Each structure stands twice: as structure tokens, then as C-alpha cells.
Amino acid sequence: MYGLISKLAVVPGKRDEMIAILSEGAAKMPGCFSYIVAKDSSDENAIWVTEVWDNAASHDASLSLPSVRNAMVRGKALIAGFEKVATTKPVWGIGLPGPV
Amino acid sequence: MYGLISKLAVVPGKRDEMIAILSEGAAKMPGCFSYIVAKDSSDENAIWVTEVWDNAASHDASLSLPSVRNAMVRGKALIAGFEKVATTKPVWGIGLPGPV
């Protein structure tokens, strides 16, 4: 498996709008086991995205999906910063396919 | 919902052992929607744990479960450091209950 933990900084006041755009873009992504969007509890302009994919190729391919490309275009003006906090190899998890 | 993103530093050479202990401890935790354990891809002594709970009370209650307490006791000697990277409010996600 392949994982990403990312932190997005949004333009002040635009977090809910950005979350909605991410939601539309993330539907039906082949090979995606988990894709969770969360508000940071202490920074009102920060969003965390944690992802688990079957492999890195599926993640890379998702960036070419029309829904994802469209979301990236729409969200671009709302993003003030992007930090890839970690690239991971998920080992097991509640909420993932297979035995826990 | 309530979320946590944590980074554990393990004693060198003990990552796989620590992951196994986490796995045993995390089974059957009421209110836990997602609990994913992942190896950091660039730091061989780091583990990421990303969690989603129905609420903070369920998370807090899990710390009193016998399985979790047992895992904490067994894992204590393997942990070199612990960083709570973020406390979050998950909004939606693939792999969570409810509509995506």
C-alpha cells in the first residue's frame, strides 16, 4: 500500500469551500482505500488529507482523472500552501480492505 | 467526528515489533471508524497512526480497554518519542461510515 499525509493551508475563510471541492474531486478513484478530509482543530485555515492507495501508481493515475483535474483547477485559487507531511507505507488498519 | 494524526519514533530496529503490538491493541475499539498504522517511507524508525472516531469520548474511553492498556504496557519500552502532529475534525472520507 501507499499512503500520503498532507496539510493544506487555505485562503482565510475558504476552508469549507475547499473541503467541498475536495469531496467532489475524490469520488470514484480506482485503487483508493481511504481518503479522509479533516479540519485542523487549532488552525481554522488548515485542512488535513490522509490517503491510502493500493499502490503509488493508482495515486499518480488519479491525478489525471477528469474529476480530480477539475477539482484542482477550481481549488487552486483557494490554496495558500501545501505541505506533504509524510509519504507512508500503510501496514494495516481499521477501515481498510483485508483483515485488521 | 474526532481525529488524531500521530508520529511515533521507535527504538532502532523495533518498528515491526511495535506495529504488531499496535495491531493487537487496536482490535474492537467502540466508536473507532478508522485506525491506520503506516511506516514512514523515509525514516525507518517512524510510524504514523491516523485515527477517526465518532467523538473524543470514544477515543478517551479506548485508553481504558484491557487490550489497549496491555499494548501500551508492552510497547512502552519500544517507543523513543511521540508527537501528536494534529487533532482534527474529520468531515468526510472514503473508508468512513456514511455517504462519501
N, CA and C atoms of all chains as a GROMACS GRO file, in nm:
protein
  600
    1MET      N    1   0.084  -0.120   0.000
    1MET     CA    2   0.000   0.000   0.000
    1MET      C    3   0.088   0.125   0.000
    2TYR      N    4   0.025   0.235  -0.034
    2TYR     CA    5   0.094   0.364  -0.046
    2TYR      C    6   0.010   0.469   0.025
    3GLY      N    7   0.074   0.550   0.106
    3GLY     CA    8  -0.001   0.649   0.182
    3GLY      C    9   0.058   0.788   0.174
    4LEU      N   10  -0.028   0.886   0.193
    4LEU     CA   11   0.015   1.025   0.197
    4LEU      C   12  -0.056   1.097   0.311
    5ILE      N   13   0.018   1.182   0.380
    5ILE     CA   14  -0.040   1.269   0.483
    5ILE      C   15  -0.004   1.411   0.443
    6SER      N   16  -0.104   1.490   0.412
    6SER     CA   17  -0.079   1.625   0.362
    6SER      C   18  -0.156   1.728   0.441
    7LYS      N   19  -0.097   1.847   0.448
    7LYS     CA   20  -0.162   1.959   0.516
    7LYS      C   21  -0.177   2.073   0.416
    8LEU      N   22  -0.300   2.118   0.401
    8LEU     CA   23  -0.327   2.229   0.312
    8LEU      C   24  -0.358   2.355   0.393
    9ALA      N   25  -0.297   2.464   0.355
    9ALA     CA   26  -0.333   2.594   0.412
    9ALA      C   27  -0.423   2.663   0.310
   10VAL      N   28  -0.540   2.707   0.355
   10VAL     CA   29  -0.633   2.772   0.264
   10VAL      C   30  -0.635   2.922   0.287
   11VAL      N   31  -0.680   2.992   0.186
   11VAL     CA   32  -0.702   3.136   0.199
   11VAL      C   33  -0.806   3.156   0.310
   12PRO      N   34  -0.782   3.250   0.402
   12PRO     CA   35  -0.874   3.267   0.515
   12PRO      C   36  -1.021   3.275   0.473
   13GLY      N   37  -1.102   3.196   0.543
   13GLY     CA   38  -1.245   3.196   0.516
   13GLY      C   39  -1.291   3.100   0.408
   14LYS      N   40  -1.195   3.029   0.348
   14LYS     CA   41  -1.230   2.945   0.233
   14LYS      C   42  -1.222   2.796   0.263
   15ARG      N   43  -1.209   2.760   0.393
   15ARG     CA   44  -1.189   2.617   0.423
   15ARG      C   45  -1.309   2.531   0.383
   16ASP      N   46  -1.429   2.573   0.417
   16ASP     CA   47  -1.546   2.491   0.384
   16ASP      C   48  -1.561   2.475   0.232
   17GLU      N   49  -1.535   2.582   0.162
   17GLU     CA   50  -1.546   2.576   0.016
   17GLU      C   51  -1.443   2.478  -0.041
   18MET      N   52  -1.322   2.484   0.014
   18MET     CA   53  -1.217   2.393  -0.034
   18MET      C   54  -1.250   2.248  -0.002
   19ILE      N   55  -1.306   2.224   0.116
   19ILE     CA   56  -1.344   2.087   0.154
   19ILE      C   57  -1.450   2.032   0.058
   20ALA      N   58  -1.544   2.118   0.019
   20ALA     CA   59  -1.648   2.074  -0.074
   20ALA      C   60  -1.588   2.038  -0.210
   21ILE      N   61  -1.492   2.116  -0.254
   21ILE     CA   62  -1.428   2.089  -0.382
   21ILE      C   63  -1.350   1.957  -0.376
   22LEU      N   64  -1.279   1.936  -0.265
   22LEU     CA   65  -1.205   1.810  -0.249
   22LEU      C   66  -1.301   1.691  -0.253
   23SER      N   67  -1.417   1.707  -0.191
   23SER     CA   68  -1.514   1.599  -0.186
   23SER      C   69  -1.561   1.559  -0.325
   24GLU      N   70  -1.589   1.659  -0.406
   24GLU     CA   71  -1.636   1.629  -0.542
   24GLU      C   72  -1.525   1.563  -0.623
   25GLY      N   73  -1.404   1.609  -0.604
   25GLY     CA   74  -1.293   1.556  -0.684
   25GLY      C   75  -1.256   1.414  -0.648
   26ALA      N   76  -1.281   1.375  -0.522
   26ALA     CA   77  -1.229   1.247  -0.474
   26ALA      C   78  -1.322   1.129  -0.497
   27ALA      N   79  -1.438   1.152  -0.556
   27ALA     CA   80  -1.531   1.041  -0.577
   27ALA      C   81  -1.479   0.944  -0.682
   28LYS      N   82  -1.496   0.816  -0.656
   28LYS     CA   83  -1.466   0.713  -0.755
   28LYS      C   84  -1.323   0.719  -0.808
   29MET      N   85  -1.227   0.702  -0.720
   29MET     CA   86  -1.087   0.698  -0.760
   29MET      C   87  -1.039   0.553  -0.750
   30PRO      N   88  -1.011   0.489  -0.863
   30PRO     CA   89  -0.968   0.348  -0.860
   30PRO      C   90  -0.843   0.327  -0.775
   31GLY      N   91  -0.846   0.224  -0.690
   31GLY     CA   92  -0.731   0.191  -0.609
   31GLY      C   93  -0.721   0.269  -0.480
   32CYS      N   94  -0.819   0.355  -0.453
   32CYS     CA   95  -0.816   0.435  -0.330
   32CYS      C   96  -0.890   0.361  -0.218
   33PHE      N   97  -0.818   0.327  -0.113
   33PHE     CA   98  -0.878   0.255   0.000
   33PHE      C   99  -0.931   0.350   0.107
   34SER      N  100  -0.865   0.461   0.122
   34SER     CA  101  -0.906   0.556   0.225
   34SER      C  102  -0.862   0.696   0.182
   35TYR      N  103  -0.952   0.791   0.200
   35TYR     CA  104  -0.922   0.931   0.165
   35TYR      C  105  -1.005   1.015   0.260
   36ILE      N  106  -0.940   1.067   0.363
   36ILE     CA  107  -1.013   1.134   0.470
   36ILE      C  108  -0.973   1.281   0.476
   37VAL      N  109  -1.074   1.366   0.474
   37VAL     CA  110  -1.052   1.510   0.479
   37VAL      C  111  -1.098   1.560   0.615
   38ALA      N  112  -1.009   1.634   0.682
   38ALA     CA  113  -1.038   1.677   0.819
   38ALA      C  114  -0.994   1.822   0.840
   39LYS      N  115  -1.073   1.891   0.922
   39LYS     CA  116  -1.035   2.026   0.963
   39LYS      C  117  -0.937   2.017   1.078
   40ASP      N  118  -0.831   2.098   1.073
   40ASP     CA  119  -0.742   2.108   1.188
   40ASP      C  120  -0.819   2.175   1.303
   41SER      N  121  -0.806   2.119   1.423
   41SER     CA  122  -0.885   2.171   1.535
   41SER      C  123  -0.831   2.301   1.592
   42SER      N  124  -0.705   2.332   1.564
   42SER     CA  125  -0.646   2.451   1.624
   42SER      C  126  -0.608   2.558   1.522
   43ASP      N  127  -0.625   2.528   1.394
   43ASP     CA  128  -0.592   2.626   1.289
   43ASP      C  129  -0.710   2.630   1.192
   44GLU      N  130  -0.787   2.738   1.195
   44GLU     CA  131  -0.912   2.741   1.117
   44GLU      C  132  -0.889   2.750   0.967
   45ASN      N  133  -0.763   2.766   0.927
   45ASN     CA  134  -0.734   2.772   0.784
   45ASN      C  135  -0.654   2.652   0.735
   46ALA      N  136  -0.656   2.544   0.813
   46ALA     CA  137  -0.580   2.425   0.774
   46ALA      C  138  -0.671   2.304   0.754
   47ILE      N  139  -0.637   2.226   0.653
   47ILE     CA  140  -0.707   2.102   0.621
   47ILE      C  141  -0.604   1.990   0.615
   48TRP      N  142  -0.638   1.875   0.673
   48TRP     CA  143  -0.554   1.756   0.662
   48TRP      C  144  -0.618   1.657   0.567
   49VAL      N  145  -0.538   1.601   0.479
   49VAL     CA  146  -0.585   1.494   0.390
   49VAL      C  147  -0.496   1.373   0.412
   50THR      N  148  -0.556   1.262   0.455
   50THR     CA  149  -0.481   1.139   0.474
   50THR      C  150  -0.534   1.035   0.376
   51GLU      N  151  -0.442   0.974   0.301
   51GLU     CA  152  -0.481   0.887   0.190
   51GLU      C  153  -0.412   0.751   0.201
   52VAL      N  154  -0.484   0.647   0.161
   52VAL     CA  155  -0.425   0.515   0.145
   52VAL      C  156  -0.468   0.460   0.009
   53TRP      N  157  -0.369   0.416  -0.067
   53TRP     CA  158  -0.392   0.362  -0.202
   53TRP      C  159  -0.333   0.221  -0.209
   54ASP      N  160  -0.381   0.144  -0.308
   54ASP     CA  161  -0.322   0.011  -0.324
   54ASP      C  162  -0.174   0.022  -0.362
   55ASN      N  163  -0.142   0.122  -0.444
   55ASN     CA  164  -0.001   0.147  -0.477
   55ASN      C  165   0.015   0.290  -0.529
   56ALA      N  166   0.140   0.330  -0.545
   56ALA     CA  167   0.167   0.468  -0.585
   56ALA      C  168   0.116   0.497  -0.726
   57ALA      N  169   0.115   0.394  -0.812
   57ALA     CA  170   0.070   0.415  -0.949
   57ALA      C  171  -0.077   0.456  -0.953
   58SER      N  172  -0.159   0.397  -0.866
   58SER     CA  173  -0.301   0.434  -0.862
   58SER      C  174  -0.317   0.579  -0.819
   59HIS      N  175  -0.236   0.619  -0.719
   59HIS     CA  176  -0.241   0.760  -0.679
   59HIS      C  177  -0.204   0.851  -0.795
   60ASP      N  178  -0.093   0.818  -0.860
   60ASP     CA  179  -0.046   0.904  -0.969
   60ASP      C  180  -0.150   0.911  -1.081
   61ALA      N  181  -0.213   0.796  -1.109
   61ALA     CA  182  -0.313   0.793  -1.216
   61ALA      C  183  -0.435   0.879  -1.180
   62SER      N  184  -0.466   0.886  -1.050
   62SER     CA  185  -0.584   0.963  -1.009
   62SER      C  186  -0.571   1.110  -1.047
   63LEU      N  187  -0.448   1.158  -1.053
   63LEU     CA  188  -0.427   1.299  -1.084
   63LEU      C  189  -0.467   1.334  -1.227
   64SER      N  190  -0.487   1.231  -1.309
   64SER     CA  191  -0.532   1.254  -1.447
   64SER      C  192  -0.682   1.235  -1.464
   65LEU      N  193  -0.752   1.192  -1.360
   65LEU     CA  194  -0.898   1.175  -1.371
   65LEU      C  195  -0.963   1.311  -1.393
   66PRO      N  196  -1.064   1.317  -1.479
   66PRO     CA  197  -1.132   1.446  -1.504
   66PRO      C  198  -1.185   1.511  -1.376
   67SER      N  199  -1.241   1.430  -1.284
   67SER     CA  200  -1.296   1.487  -1.161
   67SER      C  201  -1.187   1.550  -1.075
   68VAL      N  202  -1.072   1.485  -1.071
   68VAL     CA  203  -0.962   1.536  -0.990
   68VAL      C  204  -0.900   1.660  -1.056
   69ARG      N  205  -0.882   1.654  -1.186
   69ARG     CA  206  -0.826   1.770  -1.257
   69ARG      C  207  -0.917   1.891  -1.242
   70ASN      N  208  -1.046   1.867  -1.251
   70ASN     CA  209  -1.142   1.976  -1.237
   70ASN      C  210  -1.136   2.037  -1.097
   71ALA      N  211  -1.125   1.949  -0.995
   71ALA     CA  212  -1.116   1.998  -0.857
   71ALA      C  213  -0.988   2.079  -0.837
   72MET      N  214  -0.878   2.034  -0.897
   72MET     CA  215  -0.752   2.105  -0.881
   72MET      C  216  -0.760   2.245  -0.942
   73VAL      N  217  -0.826   2.254  -1.056
   73VAL     CA  218  -0.841   2.385  -1.120
   73VAL      C  219  -0.926   2.477  -1.034
   74ARG      N  220  -1.038   2.422  -0.983
   74ARG     CA  221  -1.130   2.505  -0.904
   74ARG      C  222  -1.069   2.543  -0.770
   75GLY      N  223  -0.989   2.453  -0.712
   75GLY     CA  224  -0.936   2.479  -0.579
   75GLY      C  225  -0.810   2.562  -0.576
   76LYS      N  226  -0.747   2.576  -0.689
   76LYS     CA  227  -0.614   2.639  -0.693
   76LYS      C  228  -0.611   2.777  -0.626
   77ALA      N  229  -0.713   2.856  -0.653
   77ALA     CA  230  -0.715   2.994  -0.600
   77ALA      C  231  -0.742   2.998  -0.450
   78LEU      N  232  -0.788   2.885  -0.394
   78LEU     CA  233  -0.822   2.883  -0.251
   78LEU      C  234  -0.707   2.834  -0.164
   79ILE      N  235  -0.601   2.784  -0.227
   79ILE     CA  236  -0.491   2.723  -0.153
   79ILE      C  237  -0.377   2.823  -0.133
   80ALA      N  238  -0.340   2.841  -0.007
   80ALA     CA  239  -0.230   2.933   0.025
   80ALA      C  240  -0.099   2.858   0.045
   81GLY      N  241  -0.109   2.727   0.070
   81GLY     CA  242   0.013   2.650   0.091
   81GLY      C  243  -0.017   2.502   0.095
   82PHE      N  244   0.082   2.421   0.063
   82PHE     CA  245   0.065   2.277   0.062
   82PHE      C  246   0.190   2.213   0.120
   83GLU      N  247   0.171   2.125   0.217
   83GLU     CA  248   0.285   2.057   0.279
   83GLU      C  249   0.262   1.907   0.276
   84LYS      N  250   0.348   1.834   0.206
   84LYS     CA  251   0.341   1.689   0.211
   84LYS      C  252   0.414   1.646   0.339
   85VAL      N  253   0.338   1.617   0.442
   85VAL     CA  254   0.396   1.591   0.574
   85VAL      C  255   0.466   1.456   0.577
   86ALA      N  256   0.408   1.357   0.513
   86ALA     CA  257   0.472   1.225   0.511
   86ALA      C  258   0.423   1.142   0.393
   87THR      N  259   0.515   1.063   0.340
   87THR     CA  260   0.481   0.955   0.247
   87THR      C  261   0.498   0.827   0.326
   88THR      N  262   0.398   0.738   0.319
   88THR     CA  263   0.400   0.622   0.407
   88THR      C  264   0.373   0.491   0.333
   89LYS      N  265   0.400   0.385   0.407
   89LYS     CA  266   0.361   0.251   0.364
   89LYS      C  267   0.262   0.197   0.469
   90PRO      N  268   0.133   0.216   0.447
   90PRO     CA  269   0.036   0.165   0.544
   90PRO      C  270   0.047   0.013   0.556
   91VAL      N  271   0.039  -0.035   0.678
   91VAL     CA  272   0.059  -0.177   0.703
   91VAL      C  273  -0.073  -0.248   0.729
   92TRP      N  274  -0.156  -0.186   0.809
   92TRP     CA  275  -0.288  -0.243   0.837
   92TRP      C  276  -0.374  -0.130   0.893
   93GLY      N  277  -0.505  -0.156   0.897
   93GLY     CA  278  -0.589  -0.053   0.953
   93GLY      C  279  -0.735  -0.092   0.959
   94ILE      N  280  -0.801  -0.039   1.060
   94ILE     CA  281  -0.947  -0.043   1.063
   94ILE      C  282  -0.995   0.053   0.954
   95GLY      N  283  -1.087   0.005   0.870
   95GLY     CA  284  -1.136   0.089   0.761
   95GLY      C  285  -1.065   0.062   0.629
   96LEU      N  286  -0.972  -0.032   0.629
   96LEU     CA  287  -0.904  -0.070   0.505
   96LEU      C  288  -0.949  -0.210   0.465
   97PRO      N  289  -0.934  -0.247   0.335
   97PRO     CA  290  -0.969  -0.383   0.294
   97PRO      C  291  -0.879  -0.485   0.365
   98GLY      N  292  -0.928  -0.603   0.379
   98GLY     CA  293  -0.845  -0.711   0.436
   98GLY      C  294  -0.859  -0.721   0.584
   99PRO      N  295  -0.791  -0.822   0.643
   99PRO     CA  296  -0.802  -0.845   0.787
   99PRO      C  297  -0.741  -0.731   0.867
  100VAL      N  298  -0.803  -0.703   0.979
  100VAL     CA  299  -0.749  -0.600   1.070
  100VAL      C  300  -0.648  -0.665   1.162
  101MET      N  301  -1.717   1.414   1.429
  101MET     CA  302  -1.610   1.316   1.436
  101MET      C  303  -1.486   1.380   1.499
  102TYR      N  304  -1.398   1.295   1.541
  102TYR     CA  305  -1.277   1.338   1.610
  102TYR      C  306  -1.158   1.262   1.549
  103GLY      N  307  -1.052   1.333   1.519
  103GLY     CA  308  -0.938   1.268   1.455
  103GLY      C  309  -0.806   1.301   1.520
  104LEU      N  310  -0.713   1.211   1.504
  104LEU     CA  311  -0.576   1.231   1.553
  104LEU      C  312  -0.478   1.186   1.446
  105ILE      N  313  -0.371   1.264   1.433
  105ILE     CA  314  -0.260   1.225   1.347
  105ILE      C  315  -0.136   1.227   1.435
  106SER      N  316  -0.075   1.111   1.454
  106SER     CA  317   0.038   1.099   1.546
  106SER      C  318   0.157   1.034   1.478
  107LYS      N  319   0.276   1.074   1.524
  107LYS     CA  320   0.400   1.016   1.475
  107LYS      C  321   0.475   0.956   1.592
  108LEU      N  322   0.506   0.829   1.580
  108LEU     CA  323   0.582   0.760   1.684
  108LEU      C  324   0.725   0.736   1.636
  109ALA      N  325   0.820   0.767   1.721
  109ALA     CA  326   0.959   0.729   1.695
  109ALA      C  327   0.987   0.604   1.777
  110VAL      N  328   1.036   0.499   1.711
  110VAL     CA  329   1.064   0.375   1.784
  110VAL      C  330   1.214   0.358   1.805
  111VAL      N  331   1.246   0.277   1.902
  111VAL     CA  332   1.385   0.238   1.923
  111VAL      C  333   1.433   0.168   1.795
  112PRO      N  334   1.552   0.203   1.745
  112PRO     CA  335   1.601   0.146   1.619
  112PRO      C  336   1.586  -0.006   1.614
  113GLY      N  337   1.530  -0.053   1.502
  113GLY     CA  338   1.513  -0.196   1.482
  113GLY      C  339   1.386  -0.255   1.540
  114LYS      N  340   1.306  -0.172   1.603
  114LYS     CA  341   1.188  -0.224   1.673
  114LYS      C  342   1.056  -0.186   1.605
  115ARG      N  343   1.062  -0.131   1.483
  115ARG     CA  344   0.938  -0.083   1.421
  115ARG      C  345   0.838  -0.194   1.395
  116ASP      N  346   0.882  -0.304   1.336
  116ASP     CA  347   0.787  -0.412   1.307
  116ASP      C  348   0.723  -0.467   1.435
  117GLU      N  349   0.804  -0.479   1.538
  117GLU     CA  350   0.752  -0.529   1.664
  117GLU      C  351   0.646  -0.432   1.721
  118MET      N  352   0.676  -0.304   1.711
  118MET     CA  353   0.581  -0.205   1.763
  118MET      C  354   0.452  -0.206   1.682
  119ILE      N  355   0.462  -0.222   1.551
  119ILE     CA  356   0.343  -0.226   1.466
  119ILE      C  357   0.256  -0.346   1.503
  120ALA      N  358   0.318  -0.458   1.532
  120ALA     CA  359   0.242  -0.577   1.572
  120ALA      C  360   0.168  -0.552   1.703
  121ILE      N  361   0.235  -0.487   1.796
  121ILE     CA  362   0.170  -0.458   1.925
  121ILE      C  363   0.052  -0.364   1.906
  122LEU      N  364   0.071  -0.261   1.822
  122LEU     CA  365  -0.039  -0.168   1.794
  122LEU      C  366  -0.158  -0.242   1.734
  123SER      N  367  -0.129  -0.336   1.646
  123SER     CA  368  -0.236  -0.411   1.579
  123SER      C  369  -0.320  -0.489   1.679
  124GLU      N  370  -0.254  -0.553   1.773
  124GLU     CA  371  -0.326  -0.631   1.873
  124GLU      C  372  -0.410  -0.540   1.962
  125GLY      N  373  -0.353  -0.425   1.996
  125GLY     CA  374  -0.423  -0.336   2.087
  125GLY      C  375  -0.544  -0.269   2.026
  126ALA      N  376  -0.542  -0.252   1.894
  126ALA     CA  377  -0.645  -0.170   1.830
  126ALA      C  378  -0.770  -0.248   1.789
  127ALA      N  379  -0.772  -0.376   1.812
  127ALA     CA  380  -0.890  -0.454   1.770
  127ALA      C  381  -1.011  -0.420   1.856
  128LYS      N  382  -1.126  -0.412   1.791
  128LYS     CA  383  -1.254  -0.395   1.861
  128LYS      C  384  -1.257  -0.275   1.956
  129MET      N  385  -1.238  -0.158   1.900
  129MET     CA  386  -1.248  -0.035   1.979
  129MET      C  387  -1.380   0.035   1.944
  130PRO      N  388  -1.474   0.039   2.037
  130PRO     CA  389  -1.604   0.100   2.007
  130PRO      C  390  -1.591   0.246   1.965
  131GLY      N  391  -1.662   0.283   1.858
  131GLY     CA  392  -1.662   0.421   1.812
  131GLY      C  393  -1.546   0.456   1.720
  132CYS      N  394  -1.462   0.358   1.690
  132CYS     CA  395  -1.347   0.383   1.602
  132CYS      C  396  -1.386   0.356   1.456
  133PHE      N  397  -1.381   0.460   1.373
  133PHE     CA  398  -1.418   0.446   1.233
  133PHE      C  399  -1.297   0.412   1.146
  134SER      N  400  -1.183   0.461   1.185
  134SER     CA  401  -1.062   0.437   1.104
  134SER      C  402  -0.941   0.446   1.196
  135TYR      N  403  -0.849   0.351   1.179
  135TYR     CA  404  -0.726   0.349   1.260
  135TYR      C  405  -0.621   0.284   1.171
  136ILE      N  406  -0.536   0.368   1.114
  136ILE     CA  407  -0.442   0.319   1.013
  136ILE      C  408  -0.299   0.337   1.061
  137VAL      N  409  -0.226   0.228   1.057
  137VAL     CA  410  -0.086   0.228   1.101
  137VAL      C  411   0.002   0.217   0.977
  138ALA      N  412   0.099   0.308   0.966
  138ALA     CA  413   0.181   0.313   0.844
  138ALA      C  414   0.328   0.339   0.879
  139LYS      N  415   0.414   0.277   0.801
  139LYS     CA  416   0.557   0.304   0.813
  139LYS      C  417   0.591   0.433   0.738
  140ASP      N  418   0.670   0.519   0.799
  140ASP     CA  419   0.721   0.635   0.726
  140ASP      C  420   0.816   0.584   0.617
  141SER      N  421   0.802   0.638   0.495
  141SER     CA  422   0.882   0.587   0.384
  141SER      C  423   1.026   0.636   0.386
  142SER      N  424   1.053   0.743   0.460
  142SER     CA  425   1.188   0.797   0.458
  142SER      C  426   1.259   0.788   0.593
  143ASP      N  427   1.190   0.740   0.694
  143ASP     CA  428   1.251   0.726   0.827
  143ASP      C  429   1.217   0.587   0.880
  144GLU      N  430   1.317   0.501   0.882
  144GLU     CA  431   1.289   0.360   0.914
  144GLU      C  432   1.252   0.337   1.060
  145ASN      N  433   1.262   0.441   1.141
  145ASN     CA  434   1.224   0.428   1.281
  145ASN      C  435   1.098   0.508   1.316
  146ALA      N  436   1.021   0.543   1.215
  146ALA     CA  437   0.900   0.622   1.240
  146ALA      C  438   0.774   0.549   1.195
  147ILE      N  439   0.669   0.564   1.275
  147ILE     CA  440   0.538   0.507   1.248
  147ILE      C  441   0.436   0.620   1.254
  148TRP      N  442   0.343   0.621   1.158
  148TRP     CA  443   0.231   0.716   1.161
  148TRP      C  444   0.104   0.642   1.198
  149VAL      N  445   0.027   0.702   1.287
  149VAL     CA  446  -0.104   0.647   1.322
  149VAL      C  447  -0.207   0.757   1.296
  150THR      N  448  -0.301   0.727   1.207
  150THR     CA  449  -0.408   0.823   1.178
  150THR      C  450  -0.541   0.760   1.221
  151GLU      N  451  -0.616   0.835   1.300
  151GLU     CA  452  -0.736   0.781   1.364
  151GLU      C  453  -0.858   0.869   1.338
  152VAL      N  454  -0.974   0.804   1.322
  152VAL     CA  455  -1.102   0.875   1.317
  152VAL      C  456  -1.199   0.804   1.411
  153TRP      N  457  -1.259   0.883   1.500
  153TRP     CA  458  -1.354   0.832   1.598
  153TRP      C  459  -1.486   0.906   1.584
  154ASP      N  460  -1.592   0.844   1.636
  154ASP     CA  461  -1.720   0.914   1.632
  154ASP      C  462  -1.714   1.042   1.716
  155ASN      N  463  -1.643   1.035   1.828
  155ASN     CA  464  -1.623   1.156   1.908
  155ASN      C  465  -1.503   1.136   2.002
  156ALA      N  466  -1.462   1.243   2.068
  156ALA     CA  467  -1.343   1.237   2.153
  156ALA      C  468  -1.363   1.144   2.272
  157ALA      N  469  -1.486   1.134   2.320
  157ALA     CA  470  -1.513   1.049   2.436
  157ALA      C  471  -1.482   0.903   2.404
  158SER      N  472  -1.517   0.859   2.284
  158SER     CA  473  -1.488   0.720   2.246
  158SER      C  474  -1.337   0.696   2.242
  159HIS      N  475  -1.264   0.793   2.189
  159HIS     CA  476  -1.119   0.779   2.190
  159HIS      C  477  -1.066   0.768   2.333
  160ASP      N  478  -1.112   0.860   2.417
  160ASP     CA  479  -1.063   0.861   2.555
  160ASP      C  480  -1.097   0.730   2.626
  161ALA      N  481  -1.219   0.680   2.600
  161ALA     CA  482  -1.261   0.555   2.664
  161ALA      C  483  -1.175   0.437   2.618
  162SER      N  484  -1.128   0.443   2.492
  162SER     CA  485  -1.049   0.331   2.439
  162SER      C  486  -0.920   0.311   2.520
  163LEU      N  487  -0.871   0.418   2.579
  163LEU     CA  488  -0.745   0.409   2.654
  163LEU      C  489  -0.760   0.324   2.780
  164SER      N  490  -0.884   0.297   2.817
  164SER     CA  491  -0.909   0.212   2.934
  164SER      C  492  -0.941   0.067   2.897
  165LEU      N  493  -0.952   0.038   2.768
  165LEU     CA  494  -0.979  -0.100   2.727
  165LEU      C  495  -0.861  -0.189   2.765
  166PRO      N  496  -0.888  -0.311   2.813
  166PRO     CA  497  -0.777  -0.400   2.851
  166PRO      C  498  -0.678  -0.424   2.736
  167SER      N  499  -0.729  -0.440   2.614
  167SER     CA  500  -0.639  -0.466   2.500
  167SER      C  501  -0.547  -0.348   2.475
  168VAL      N  502  -0.601  -0.227   2.489
  168VAL     CA  503  -0.521  -0.107   2.464
  168VAL      C  504  -0.421  -0.086   2.578
  169ARG      N  505  -0.466  -0.106   2.700
  169ARG     CA  506  -0.376  -0.089   2.814
  169ARG      C  507  -0.260  -0.189   2.807
  170ASN      N  508  -0.294  -0.311   2.768
  170ASN     CA  509  -0.191  -0.414   2.756
  170ASN      C  510  -0.088  -0.377   2.649
  171ALA      N  511  -0.140  -0.324   2.536
  171ALA     CA  512  -0.049  -0.285   2.428
  171ALA      C  513   0.041  -0.169   2.472
  172MET      N  514  -0.015  -0.077   2.548
  172MET     CA  515   0.065   0.037   2.594
  172MET      C  516   0.178  -0.009   2.686
  173VAL      N  517   0.147  -0.104   2.771
  173VAL     CA  518   0.250  -0.156   2.861
  173VAL      C  519   0.360  -0.226   2.783
  174ARG      N  520   0.318  -0.310   2.686
  174ARG     CA  521   0.416  -0.386   2.610
  174ARG      C  522   0.500  -0.297   2.518
  175GLY      N  523   0.435  -0.191   2.465
  175GLY     CA  524   0.504  -0.108   2.368
  175GLY      C  525   0.592   0.000   2.429
  176LYS      N  526   0.573   0.026   2.556
  176LYS     CA  527   0.639   0.141   2.618
  176LYS      C  528   0.790   0.142   2.598
  177ALA      N  529   0.851   0.027   2.612
  177ALA     CA  530   0.997   0.020   2.602
  177ALA      C  531   1.048   0.037   2.459
  178LEU      N  532   0.957   0.026   2.362
  178LEU     CA  533   0.998   0.035   2.222
  178LEU      C  534   0.985   0.175   2.166
  179ILE      N  535   0.923   0.264   2.242
  179ILE     CA  536   0.894   0.398   2.192
  179ILE      C  537   1.002   0.496   2.238
  180ALA      N  538   1.060   0.566   2.140
  180ALA     CA  539   1.164   0.665   2.171
  180ALA      C  540   1.106   0.806   2.175
  181GLY      N  541   0.990   0.823   2.113
  181GLY     CA  542   0.930   0.956   2.112
  181GLY      C  543   0.790   0.951   2.056
  182PHE      N  544   0.708   1.048   2.092
  182PHE     CA  545   0.570   1.054   2.046
  182PHE      C  546   0.534   1.198   2.016
  183GLU      N  547   0.481   1.220   1.897
  183GLU     CA  548   0.442   1.355   1.858
  183GLU      C  549   0.297   1.355   1.810
  184LYS      N  550   0.211   1.429   1.881
  184LYS     CA  551   0.075   1.446   1.832
  184LYS      C  552   0.079   1.557   1.728
  185VAL      N  553   0.080   1.518   1.602
  185VAL     CA  554   0.100   1.614   1.493
  185VAL      C  555  -0.022   1.703   1.474
  186ALA      N  556  -0.142   1.644   1.487
  186ALA     CA  557  -0.264   1.723   1.471
  186ALA      C  558  -0.381   1.657   1.540
  187THR      N  559  -0.469   1.739   1.594
  187THR     CA  560  -0.602   1.697   1.636
  187THR      C  561  -0.698   1.756   1.534
  188THR      N  562  -0.789   1.672   1.484
  188THR     CA  563  -0.871   1.717   1.371
  188THR      C  564  -1.020   1.690   1.392
  189LYS      N  565  -1.096   1.751   1.304
  189LYS     CA  566  -1.239   1.722   1.291
  189LYS      C  567  -1.262   1.667   1.151
  190PRO      N  568  -1.258   1.534   1.136
  190PRO     CA  569  -1.281   1.477   1.003
  190PRO      C  570  -1.420   1.515   0.953
  191VAL      N  571  -1.427   1.547   0.826
  191VAL     CA  572  -1.553   1.595   0.769
  191VAL      C  573  -1.619   1.487   0.684
  192TRP      N  574  -1.543   1.422   0.602
  192TRP     CA  575  -1.594   1.314   0.519
  192TRP      C  576  -1.474   1.231   0.475
  193GLY      N  577  -1.504   1.113   0.420
  193GLY     CA  578  -1.392   1.035   0.372
  193GLY      C  579  -1.434   0.904   0.310
  194ILE      N  580  -1.356   0.860   0.214
  194ILE     CA  581  -1.367   0.724   0.162
  194ILE      C  582  -1.312   0.634   0.272
  195GLY      N  583  -1.389   0.529   0.306
  195GLY     CA  584  -1.346   0.440   0.413
  195GLY      C  585  -1.409   0.473   0.547
  196LEU      N  586  -1.494   0.576   0.549
  196LEU     CA  587  -1.566   0.610   0.672
  196LEU      C  588  -1.714   0.575   0.654
  197PRO      N  589  -1.788   0.557   0.765
  197PRO     CA  590  -1.932   0.533   0.752
  197PRO      C  591  -2.000   0.654   0.687
  198GLY      N  592  -2.112   0.627   0.624
  198GLY     CA  593  -2.192   0.736   0.568
  198GLY      C  594  -2.154   0.768   0.426
  199PRO      N  595  -2.226   0.862   0.365
  199PRO     CA  596  -2.202   0.897   0.225
  199PRO      C  597  -2.066   0.961   0.204
  200VAL      N  598  -2.008   0.933   0.090
  200VAL     CA  599  -1.879   0.995   0.056
  200VAL      C  600  -1.905   1.127  -0.014
   0.00000   0.00000   0.00000
